[in-house]
Amino acid sequence: MSSLNAWLLNPALHDFFAIVKGARNGFVYGVKVRFPHALIMAILFGRGDWKSRCRVIYRATKQHALNLAKFVSLYKALLLLQRKANGGKERNSDTFIAGLIGGYVVFGDRTAVNEQIVLYVVSRVIAGFIPRAGAPYSKAPSPQGGALARPVPPDARYFSVFAALSWGAVMWLFKNRGESIQPGMFNSMTYLYRDSEAWKDLRTLLWHNT
């Protein structure tokens, strides 16, 4: 066991094992994120019997987990290749190039799961351009003891404007261009804003949707 641990902790092999660990973490995180989401969506909006719903849950969870595993491992491998091609030094553009290629290869195929992931990412990218407040989310020290960037929340004034524009835009789209909204969000908005306009009795008013 000690010889195995020594091999796993060999600094010369660290970058290669980091690719393996990245794939593992991507898979586990994908399962943790997608399974409960797919389960809830199947309960709320699923069609057919539970056997067919379970297949949908399985396929969505599998695709999310495998795609995250592929992306993380490909991203790390591309970073390593670029670093080796540049004499062991990492350039500022390396992360963008690796993410660009990985995103195209792994998430470029338009599926419902990929679309949700990409929309999640792009919303975070756009939100990242909101001016930041002065205080970070967390002041906990880095576990490695080195310098580590801390997430800083958006400035409250700019975030209020961002929130208002986001909700104003999505409600206008839902009313006037519903076909442009991602299906999962469209189903949620239909449940919230359209289904609440109709009921037949006290049961369908307070207890059951239809």
Legacy VTK file of the C-alpha trace (Angstrom):
# vtk DataFile Version 3.0
C-alpha trace
ASCII
DATASET POLYDATA
POINTS 210 float
0.000 0.000 0.000
2.839 2.373 0.853
4.461 1.788 -2.537
1.121 2.468 -4.239
0.665 5.689 -2.286
4.195 6.733 -3.148
3.409 6.160 -6.823
0.149 8.116 -6.576
1.920 10.995 -4.816
4.836 11.104 -7.252
5.094 14.788 -8.305
6.094 13.741 -11.810
2.726 12.020 -12.233
0.598 14.621 -10.475
-0.787 16.256 -13.631
-1.859 12.911 -15.073
-3.607 11.780 -11.898
-5.262 15.210 -11.716
-6.940 14.390 -15.038
-8.241 11.106 -13.594
-9.431 12.816 -10.406
-11.062 15.542 -12.470
-13.032 12.957 -14.438
-14.098 11.283 -11.196
-15.211 14.559 -9.607
-17.039 15.619 -12.756
-18.993 12.364 -12.821
-19.913 12.483 -9.113
-20.918 16.145 -9.256
-23.012 15.528 -12.370
-24.929 12.761 -10.613
-25.473 14.884 -7.494
-26.751 17.851 -9.503
-28.795 16.128 -12.205
-30.457 13.216 -10.393
-32.537 15.255 -7.891
-33.382 17.796 -10.603
-34.499 15.104 -13.055
-36.472 13.356 -10.315
-38.370 16.518 -9.357
-39.048 17.394 -12.995
-40.346 13.859 -13.593
-42.706 14.174 -10.633
-43.973 17.636 -11.593
-44.001 17.521 -15.380
-43.251 13.935 -16.417
-45.498 12.047 -18.802
-46.167 8.356 -19.069
-45.805 5.644 -16.460
-43.039 5.546 -13.872
-40.996 3.062 -15.861
-40.642 5.520 -18.732
-40.012 8.397 -16.312
-37.234 6.422 -14.629
-35.597 5.894 -18.015
-35.691 9.645 -18.621
-34.152 10.298 -15.195
-31.430 7.724 -15.870
-30.580 9.080 -19.320
-30.444 12.698 -18.140
-28.300 11.820 -15.111
-25.969 9.656 -17.188
-25.488 12.331 -19.853
-24.879 15.118 -17.330
-22.410 13.063 -15.304
-20.479 11.695 -18.295
-20.332 15.065 -20.034
-18.949 16.777 -16.946
-16.405 13.975 -16.542
-15.389 14.327 -20.199
-15.145 18.102 -20.023
-13.073 18.252 -16.843
-10.633 15.596 -18.048
-10.367 17.101 -21.539
-9.913 20.593 -20.110
-7.123 19.459 -17.807
-5.461 17.456 -20.595
-5.525 20.461 -22.931
-4.042 22.671 -20.231
-1.260 20.139 -19.729
-0.536 19.918 -23.464
-0.374 23.677 -23.817
1.850 24.009 -20.779
4.258 21.378 -22.104
4.284 23.055 -25.525
5.181 26.324 -23.834
8.129 25.034 -21.825
6.156 24.266 -18.677
4.654 27.744 -18.403
0.937 28.481 -18.458
-0.242 31.467 -20.494
-3.292 33.578 -19.679
-5.013 32.354 -22.829
-4.547 28.651 -22.050
-7.682 28.345 -19.901
-9.813 30.056 -22.546
-8.480 27.851 -25.342
-8.937 24.677 -23.300
-12.455 25.701 -22.305
-13.285 26.685 -25.865
-12.225 23.341 -27.326
-13.689 21.322 -24.461
-16.986 23.182 -24.651
-17.255 22.589 -28.392
-16.342 18.907 -28.218
-18.397 17.962 -25.149
-21.280 20.425 -25.047
-21.501 21.416 -28.703
-24.118 18.752 -29.416
-27.484 20.390 -28.795
-29.423 18.266 -26.299
-31.787 19.310 -23.530
-29.175 18.552 -20.860
-26.367 20.347 -22.714
-28.595 23.346 -23.324
-29.401 23.644 -19.633
-25.733 23.421 -18.681
-24.656 25.983 -21.277
-27.434 28.386 -20.259
-26.371 27.999 -16.629
-22.772 28.771 -17.552
-23.598 31.759 -19.755
-25.824 33.265 -17.052
-22.886 33.067 -14.627
-20.541 34.585 -17.189
-22.904 37.517 -17.768
-23.455 37.961 -14.033
-19.669 37.997 -13.602
-19.542 41.351 -15.362
-21.696 43.017 -12.718
-19.460 45.346 -10.667
-18.451 43.685 -7.426
-19.077 44.792 -3.862
-16.194 45.454 -1.511
-16.565 42.390 0.739
-15.945 38.789 -0.383
-18.443 35.979 0.207
-15.944 34.150 2.388
-12.773 35.146 4.215
-11.738 31.589 5.061
-8.013 30.912 4.505
-6.875 28.804 1.582
-6.383 25.147 2.588
-3.071 25.189 0.719
-1.988 28.355 2.463
-1.347 30.218 -0.778
-3.061 33.107 -2.461
-6.559 32.196 -3.609
-9.141 34.354 -5.352
-12.232 34.914 -3.245
-15.709 35.226 -4.733
-16.947 38.783 -4.234
-20.709 39.391 -4.330
-22.141 41.878 -6.824
-22.545 45.465 -5.770
-26.085 45.634 -4.368
-27.055 48.645 -6.477
-25.980 47.086 -9.769
-27.432 43.723 -8.817
-30.847 45.317 -8.259
-30.765 46.686 -11.802
-29.528 43.347 -13.159
-32.300 41.454 -11.348
-34.958 43.873 -12.559
-33.799 43.702 -16.188
-33.493 39.894 -16.037
-37.018 39.382 -14.706
-38.502 42.031 -16.945
-36.873 40.428 -19.987
-37.837 36.846 -19.154
-41.450 37.761 -18.424
-41.687 39.650 -21.724
-40.188 36.664 -23.544
-42.614 34.283 -21.841
-45.566 36.410 -22.908
-44.460 37.353 -26.416
-41.781 34.874 -27.525
-42.340 31.759 -25.453
-40.735 29.562 -28.112
-37.354 31.149 -27.344
-37.337 30.104 -23.667
-35.528 26.927 -22.587
-38.125 24.115 -22.190
-37.493 23.382 -18.512
-37.904 27.040 -17.588
-40.923 27.353 -19.884
-42.632 24.456 -18.073
-41.888 26.031 -14.707
-43.221 29.422 -15.821
-46.323 27.816 -17.311
-47.021 26.120 -13.975
-46.511 29.378 -12.083
-48.177 31.945 -14.299
-50.612 30.212 -16.670
-51.868 27.240 -14.678
-52.644 29.599 -11.794
-55.226 31.328 -13.993
-57.598 28.341 -14.060
-59.424 26.204 -11.480
-62.704 24.323 -11.290
-63.372 24.072 -7.570
-61.802 24.479 -4.145
-59.680 21.366 -4.694
-58.130 22.664 -7.909
-57.758 26.127 -6.403
-55.775 25.183 -3.303
-54.831 21.509 -3.298
-54.280 20.228 -6.837
-53.232 22.077 -9.962
-55.837 20.500 -12.283
LINES 1 211
210 0 1 2 3 4 5 6 7 8 9 10 11 12 13 14 15 16 17 18 19 20 21 22 23 24 25 26 27 28 29 30 31 32 33 34 35 36 37 38 39 40 41 42 43 44 45 46 47 48 49 50 51 52 53 54 55 56 57 58 59 60 61 62 63 64 65 66 67 68 69 70 71 72 73 74 75 76 77 78 79 80 81 82 83 84 85 86 87 88 89 90 91 92 93 94 95 96 97 98 99 100 101 102 103 104 105 106 107 108 109 110 111 112 113 114 115 116 117 118 119 120 121 122 123 124 125 126 127 128 129 130 131 132 133 134 135 136 137 138 139 140 141 142 143 144 145 146 147 148 149 150 151 152 153 154 155 156 157 158 159 160 161 162 163 164 165 166 167 168 169 170 171 172 173 174 175 176 177 178 179 180 181 182 183 184 185 186 187 188 189 190 191 192 193 194 195 196 197 198 199 200 201 202 203 204 205 206 207 208 209
